[in-house]
Amino acid sequence: MKHRYSFLISPLKLLIDCFSIFFVVYVVSDKEFYNLAFISYIISFWVVSSFFTKYYRVLRVNKFLRLLTLTIRQFSLFILGFFTFFGVFKEGFVVNNQFLILLLILSSTFLLKVFSFFLLRWYRNLGKNYRKVIVIGTDETSRKIINIFNENKKLGYKYLGFFTNKNSKNKIGGIEDSYQFVLENAIDEVYCSLNELSSDTVNKIKSFANSHNISLKLIPDSRKLYSKNHSIEFYDETLVVLNVNKLPFEFNENYVIKRFFDIIFSLLVCLFVMSWLLPILWVLIKIESKGPVIFLQEREGLDGKQFVCYKFRSMKLNIMSDKIHATENDHRITRIGSFIRKTSIDELPQFFNVIKGDMSIVGPRPHLPSLSLEYQKDVDDYLKRHIVKPGITGLAQISGYRGEIKNRSDIKNRIRLDIFYIENWSFLLDVKIILMTVFQVFKGDEKAY
């Protein structure tokens, strides 16, 4: 399995810049009582604005000019936010030093940006922090890219060879041989020449890359147009590569936003709902049937790894609980169990799973391992749902696909909606799904049994 640490570079840069801003404001400004508010505001605005300007999203192939462009964009937005503060707070000692503070913040962050840019290039030139790459297909453009990999070690690419069905003495093998090579050598990025590859072959490689978390780059055919699902990367003044756009959760900031919301929301539910509901259900469940109040069950989660999922027990103890889901008029369900299942109260302990990091509030529902193996055979791209954490609720559930799976189309539609959610995630989509879930709880769902 590949161990990638490059994703830590941007958060580390952000953390260092925030510390630099804090240090400047703390040292230069006079110690008034609202300095804490000023420091909090200015650091928060820097973080938020950097997400919008993509200030920390610098690719390996980006030149110094790209760094300057990002810096100008970030500084322009930050300056506006900086002076906006003084329209909200009364003037004081901080205002007297505002230009000096701003100058020092801009100077320190710019110097850190330049220093980190050249430090990384020097470090990569030593053969560290590299990405293993291969090229599939051969033409004039792909040969130019191979030359860039071999001649510019500072970019941090380790080129291992190319695959083609054409006659070539230097190739590693044919196109079909590339899949096994990628897995055996833990390849990070694959570059495909669209001049040689057919559409079916490209789609097959895309599916393979998505399933194994491999970055895919397309070397374009100048005779064709390409969709918005691709973005352009310049490898030199004339050489262009199409980057297959990443999924929303592949960007660190989206993961941080979702995880932060998960923790805060789950803590509020545990504090204001579970704190009084748990003792009541403990009594009711114990009175009606023997067994634990919390039902523990193995489910599949992120990357297909199994975790223990928590639920309020809604059934009598039985040996089939880990093999089949509940069905309509299921004799195993108790009276209190029927009520908590219809109202989805039985799912509330999963907020503890969210706090632990096993689950998210919104995402594809976790399946039993035995059923997951069955679904993989019937549904294409089923494994794609494993690239995110499973959720307490999801897009499929609010769209009418919950409960018992009676037909083959039921699971196919669930997976289709799960994949749509993964590819189109946004924070507002999560909020909408949560609100729709709450609405359905009060409205009632005929499939909730």
C-alpha positions in Angstrom: 0.0 0.0 0.0 1.2 3.5 -0.9 2.1 5.9 1.9 1.7 9.5 0.7 2.7 12.4 2.9 2.6 15.2 0.3 -1.0 16.0 1.5 0.5 17.3 4.7 2.6 20.0 3.0 -0.2 22.5 2.4 -1.7 22.2 5.9 1.8 22.6 7.4 2.4 25.8 5.3 -1.0 27.1 6.4 -0.2 26.4 10.1 3.2 28.2 9.8 1.6 31.2 8.1 -1.0 31.4 10.8 1.7 31.3 13.5 3.6 34.0 11.7 0.5 36.2 11.6 -0.2 35.6 15.2 3.4 36.5 16.1 3.4 39.7 14.1 0.1 41.0 15.6 1.0 39.9 19.1 4.4 41.6 19.1 3.6 44.8 17.2 0.2 45.7 18.5 -0.4 47.2 21.9 -2.0 44.8 24.4 -5.6 46.0 24.4 -8.5 43.8 25.5 -9.8 43.3 21.9 -6.5 42.2 20.5 -7.6 38.6 20.9 -10.7 39.4 18.7 -8.4 41.1 16.2 -6.0 38.1 16.0 -8.8 35.6 15.8 -10.4 37.6 13.0 -7.3 38.2 11.0 -6.1 34.5 11.2 -9.6 33.2 10.4 -9.9 35.6 7.4 -6.5 34.5 6.1 -7.5 30.8 6.3 -10.9 31.4 4.6 -9.5 33.6 1.9 -6.8 31.1 1.1 -9.4 28.5 0.3 -11.1 30.8 -2.2 -7.9 31.9 -3.8 -6.4 28.3 -3.7 -3.3 29.9 -2.3 -1.8 26.7 -1.0 -2.7 24.6 -4.0 0.7 24.7 -5.8 1.4 21.8 -8.2 4.8 20.3 -8.7 4.9 21.5 -12.3 3.9 25.1 -11.4 6.6 27.7 -12.1 7.5 30.7 -9.9 5.3 33.0 -11.9 2.3 30.9 -10.8 3.4 31.4 -7.2 3.4 35.2 -7.7 0.0 35.1 -9.3 -1.5 33.2 -6.3 0.2 35.6 -3.9 -1.2 38.7 -5.6 -4.7 37.2 -5.5 -4.4 36.2 -1.9 -2.9 39.5 -0.7 -5.5 41.5 -2.5 -8.4 39.7 -0.8 -6.6 39.7 2.5 -5.9 43.5 2.4 -9.6 44.1 1.9 -10.5 41.9 4.8 -7.8 43.5 7.0 -9.1 47.0 6.6 -12.7 45.8 6.9 -11.9 45.0 10.5 -11.4 48.6 11.4 -14.8 49.5 10.1 -16.3 47.2 12.7 -14.2 47.9 15.8 -13.5 51.3 17.3 -10.2 52.9 16.5 -7.5 52.4 19.1 -3.8 51.5 19.5 -4.1 48.7 17.0 -5.2 51.2 14.3 -2.1 53.3 14.9 0.0 50.3 14.0 -2.2 48.9 11.3 0.0 49.7 8.3 3.1 48.3 10.0 1.2 45.1 11.0 -0.1 44.6 7.5 3.4 45.2 6.0 5.0 42.7 8.3 2.3 40.1 7.7 2.6 40.4 3.9 6.4 40.4 4.0 6.7 37.4 6.4 4.1 35.2 4.5 5.6 36.0 1.1 9.1 35.2 2.3 7.8 31.9 3.8 6.1 31.2 0.5 9.2 31.7 -1.6 11.4 29.8 0.9 9.1 26.8 1.0 8.8 26.8 -2.9 12.6 26.6 -3.4 13.1 24.3 -0.4 10.8 21.7 -1.8 12.4 21.9 -5.2 15.9 21.4 -3.6 14.5 18.5 -1.5 12.9 16.8 -4.5 16.1 17.3 -6.5 17.8 15.0 -3.9 15.3 12.3 -4.9 13.0 12.8 -1.9 9.2 13.3 -1.9 8.8 11.9 -5.4 5.8 10.5 -7.3 6.2 7.3 -9.2 4.9 7.7 -12.8 4.4 5.7 -15.9 3.2 6.7 -19.4 0.7 4.6 -21.4 0.8 5.2 -25.2 3.5 6.8 -27.2 3.6 9.9 -29.4 5.7 13.1 -29.8 4.0 14.8 -26.8 4.4 11.8 -24.5 8.1 11.7 -25.3 8.4 15.4 -24.3 6.8 14.6 -21.0 9.1 11.7 -20.4 12.1 14.1 -21.1 10.7 16.5 -18.5 10.5 13.7 -15.9 14.1 12.6 -16.6 15.7 16.1 -16.9 13.9 18.0 -14.1 14.5 16.1 -11.0 13.4 19.1 -8.9 9.8 18.5 -9.9 9.8 15.2 -7.9 8.8 12.6 -10.4 10.3 9.1 -10.6 9.7 7.9 -14.2 9.6 4.1 -14.4 8.8 3.5 -18.1 6.1 3.5 -20.7 3.6 0.9 -22.2 2.4 0.7 -25.7 1.0 -1.7 -28.2 3.3 -0.3 -30.9 6.7 -1.8 -31.7 9.2 -0.1 -29.4 12.4 -1.6 -28.0 12.3 0.6 -24.9 8.8 -0.2 -23.7 8.0 -2.3 -20.6 5.1 -4.0 -22.2 1.7 -3.7 -23.8 -1.1 -1.6 -22.5 -2.8 -4.6 -20.8 0.5 -5.2 -18.9 0.4 -1.8 -17.3 -2.4 -2.6 -14.8 -0.4 -5.3 -13.0 2.7 -3.1 -13.1 0.9 -0.2 -11.5 -0.2 -2.4 -8.6 3.2 -4.1 -8.1 5.2 -0.9 -8.1 2.7 1.4 -6.2 2.5 3.9 -9.0 1.2 7.3 -8.0 0.4 8.9 -11.4 -0.4 7.5 -14.8 -0.1 9.6 -18.0 -2.2 8.4 -21.0 -1.6 9.4 -24.6 -5.0 10.0 -26.2 -3.5 9.8 -29.7 -3.0 6.0 -29.2 -5.7 5.0 -26.8 -9.3 4.4 -27.8 -12.2 5.9 -25.7 -13.0 2.4 -24.3 -9.4 1.9 -23.1 -9.3 5.4 -21.6 -12.6 4.8 -19.7 -11.2 1.4 -18.5 -8.0 3.1 -17.2 -10.1 5.8 -15.5 -12.2 3.2 -13.7 -9.0 1.4 -12.6 -7.3 4.6 -11.4 -10.4 5.6 -9.4 -10.6 2.2 -7.8 -7.0 2.3 -6.7 -6.6 6.0 -5.8 -4.2 6.7 -8.6 -3.9 10.2 -10.2 -4.7 10.1 -13.9 -3.3 12.6 -16.4 -4.3 12.7 -20.1 -1.9 13.8 -22.9 -4.4 15.4 -25.3 -5.1 14.8 -28.9 -5.1 18.2 -30.6 -7.8 17.1 -32.9 -10.4 16.7 -30.2 -12.4 18.8 -27.7 -12.6 17.9 -24.0 -15.3 18.2 -21.4 -15.3 20.3 -18.2 -14.3 17.2 -16.3 -10.8 18.0 -17.3 -8.6 20.9 -16.2 -5.4 22.1 -17.9 -1.9 21.8 -16.5 1.1 23.4 -18.2 4.3 21.4 -18.0 6.3 24.0 -19.9 5.5 27.0 -22.1 3.8 24.9 -24.8 3.2 21.4 -23.4 -0.3 20.9 -22.0 -1.6 17.9 -20.0 -5.3 17.3 -19.1 -5.8 16.6 -15.5 -8.8 14.3 -14.7 -10.5 16.5 -12.1 -10.3 15.2 -8.5 -13.4 14.3 -6.6 -14.4 16.8 -3.9 -13.1 14.7 -1.0 -9.6 14.6 -2.5 -9.2 18.2 -1.5 -8.0 18.5 2.0 -10.0 21.6 2.8 -13.3 19.8 2.0 -12.3 16.9 4.2 -11.5 19.3 7.1 -14.8 21.1 6.7 -16.8 17.9 6.7 -14.9 16.4 9.6 -15.2 19.6 11.7 -19.0 19.7 11.1 -19.4 16.0 11.9 -17.7 16.4 15.3 -19.5 19.6 16.3 -23.0 18.3 15.2 -22.4 14.9 16.8 -21.3 16.4 20.1 -24.4 18.5 20.2 -26.7 15.5 19.5 -24.9 13.4 22.2 -25.1 16.3 24.7 -28.7 17.4 24.1 -30.5 14.2 22.9 -28.5 11.1 23.9 -27.9 12.3 27.4 -31.6 11.9 28.4 -32.8 9.5 25.7 -30.3 6.7 26.5 -31.5 6.1 30.1 -35.2 6.0 28.9 -34.5 3.5 26.1 -32.3 1.4 28.3 -35.3 0.8 30.6 -37.8 0.2 27.8 -35.5 -2.2 25.8 -34.5 -4.1 28.9 -38.1 -4.5 30.0 -39.3 -6.0 26.7 -36.5 -8.4 25.9 -33.2 -9.8 27.2 -29.9 -8.6 25.7 -27.7 -5.5 25.5 -29.3 -2.1 24.8 -26.6 -1.2 22.2 -26.4 -3.7 19.3 -22.9 -4.1 17.9 -22.4 -5.2 14.3 -19.5 -5.4 11.8 -20.0 -3.1 8.8 -17.8 -2.0 5.9 -16.4 1.5 6.1 -13.7 3.7 4.5 -11.4 1.7 2.1 -13.6 -1.4 2.7 -12.2 -1.8 6.2 -14.6 -3.2 8.8 -15.6 -1.3 11.9 -18.1 -1.9 14.7 -21.4 0.0 14.1 -23.6 1.0 17.0 -27.4 0.9 17.1 -30.1 0.7 19.7 -31.2 -3.0 19.7 -34.5 -3.3 18.0 -34.7 -7.1 17.6 -34.8 -10.1 19.9 -31.4 -11.9 20.0 -31.1 -14.1 16.9 -28.4 -15.8 14.9 -29.4 -14.2 11.6 -28.8 -10.6 12.6 -25.4 -10.5 10.9 -26.6 -12.2 7.7 -29.8 -10.5 6.6 -31.4 -7.1 7.0 -34.8 -6.6 8.5 -37.8 -7.3 6.3 -41.4 -6.2 6.4 -43.4 -7.8 9.3 -40.1 -9.3 10.6 -41.0 -11.4 13.6 -37.6 -10.6 15.2 -38.5 -6.9 15.7 -39.8 -6.0 19.2 -42.6 -3.5 19.9 -40.2 -0.8 21.1 -37.9 -1.8 18.3 -40.6 -1.2 15.7 -41.1 2.3 17.1 -37.4 3.3 17.2 -36.9 1.9 13.7 -39.8 3.8 12.2 -38.5 7.0 13.8 -34.8 6.2 13.0 -34.0 6.6 16.7 -32.2 3.2 16.6 -29.5 4.9 14.5 -28.6 7.6 17.1 -25.7 5.7 18.7 -23.9 6.0 15.4 -23.1 9.6 16.3 -20.5 7.9 18.6 -19.2 6.2 15.5 -18.9 9.7 13.9 -17.0 11.1 16.8 -14.6 8.0 16.7 -14.0 8.7 13.1 -15.6 5.5 11.7 -18.5 7.3 10.1 -19.7 10.6 8.9 -23.2 12.1 9.4 -23.9 12.0 5.6 -22.5 9.4 3.3 -23.3 6.0 1.8 -24.9 3.7 4.3 -22.5 1.0 5.6 -23.3 -2.6 4.4 -22.8 -5.9 6.0 -19.6 -7.5 4.7 -21.5 -10.6 3.5 -23.9 -8.5 1.5 -21.2 -6.2 0.2 -19.5 -9.2 -1.6 -22.8 -10.0 -3.2 -23.5 -6.4 -4.4 -20.0 -6.1 -5.9 -20.9 -8.8 -8.4 -24.1 -7.1 -9.5 -23.2 -3.4 -9.5 -20.4 -1.7 -11.5 -18.3 0.9 -9.6 -19.7 -0.5 -6.3 -16.2 -0.2 -4.7 -16.2 3.6 -5.4 -18.5 4.1 -2.4 -15.6 3.0 -0.2 -13.5 6.1 -0.9 -15.6 8.0 1.7 -16.7 7.3 5.2 -20.2 5.7 5.5 -23.0 7.9 6.8 -25.8 7.8 9.3 -28.0 9.2 6.4 -27.4 9.7 2.7 -28.7 10.9 -0.6 -30.1 7.5 -1.4 -32.0 7.3 1.9 -33.8 10.6 1.4 -34.6 9.7 -2.2 -36.7 6.7 -1.2 -34.1 3.9 -1.3 -33.9 2.7 2.3 -34.9 -0.5 4.1 -35.3 -3.8 2.5 -33.7 -4.6 -0.9 -36.4 -6.4 -2.8 -35.2 -6.0 -6.4 -31.9 -5.8 -8.1 -32.7 -2.3 -9.2 -33.0 -1.2 -5.5 -29.3 -1.7 -4.8 -28.3 -0.3 -8.3 -30.2 2.9 -7.6 -28.7 3.2 -4.2 -25.2 2.9 -5.5 -26.0 5.3 -8.4 -27.1 8.0 -5.8 -24.1 7.2 -3.5 -21.7 7.8 -6.4 -23.5 10.9 -7.4 -23.1 12.2 -3.9 -19.4 11.4 -3.8 -18.8 13.1 -7.2 -20.9 16.2 -6.4 -20.4 16.7 -2.7 -20.7 20.2 -1.1 -21.4 21.4 2.4 -24.8 22.7 1.4 -25.7 19.3 0.0 -24.9 17.7 3.4 -27.1 20.3 5.1 -29.9 19.7 2.7 -29.7 15.9 3.2 -29.8 16.3 7.0 -32.8 18.6 6.9 -34.6 16.2 4.5 -33.8 13.3 6.9 -35.3 15.2 9.9 -38.4 16.0 7.8 -38.8 12.4 6.8 -38.5 11.3 10.5 -41.5 13.5 11.4 -43.4 12.7 8.2 -42.8 9.0 8.5 -41.4 6.6 5.9 -43.3 3.4 4.8 -40.0 1.7 4.1 -38.8 2.3 7.7 -39.4 -1.1 9.3 
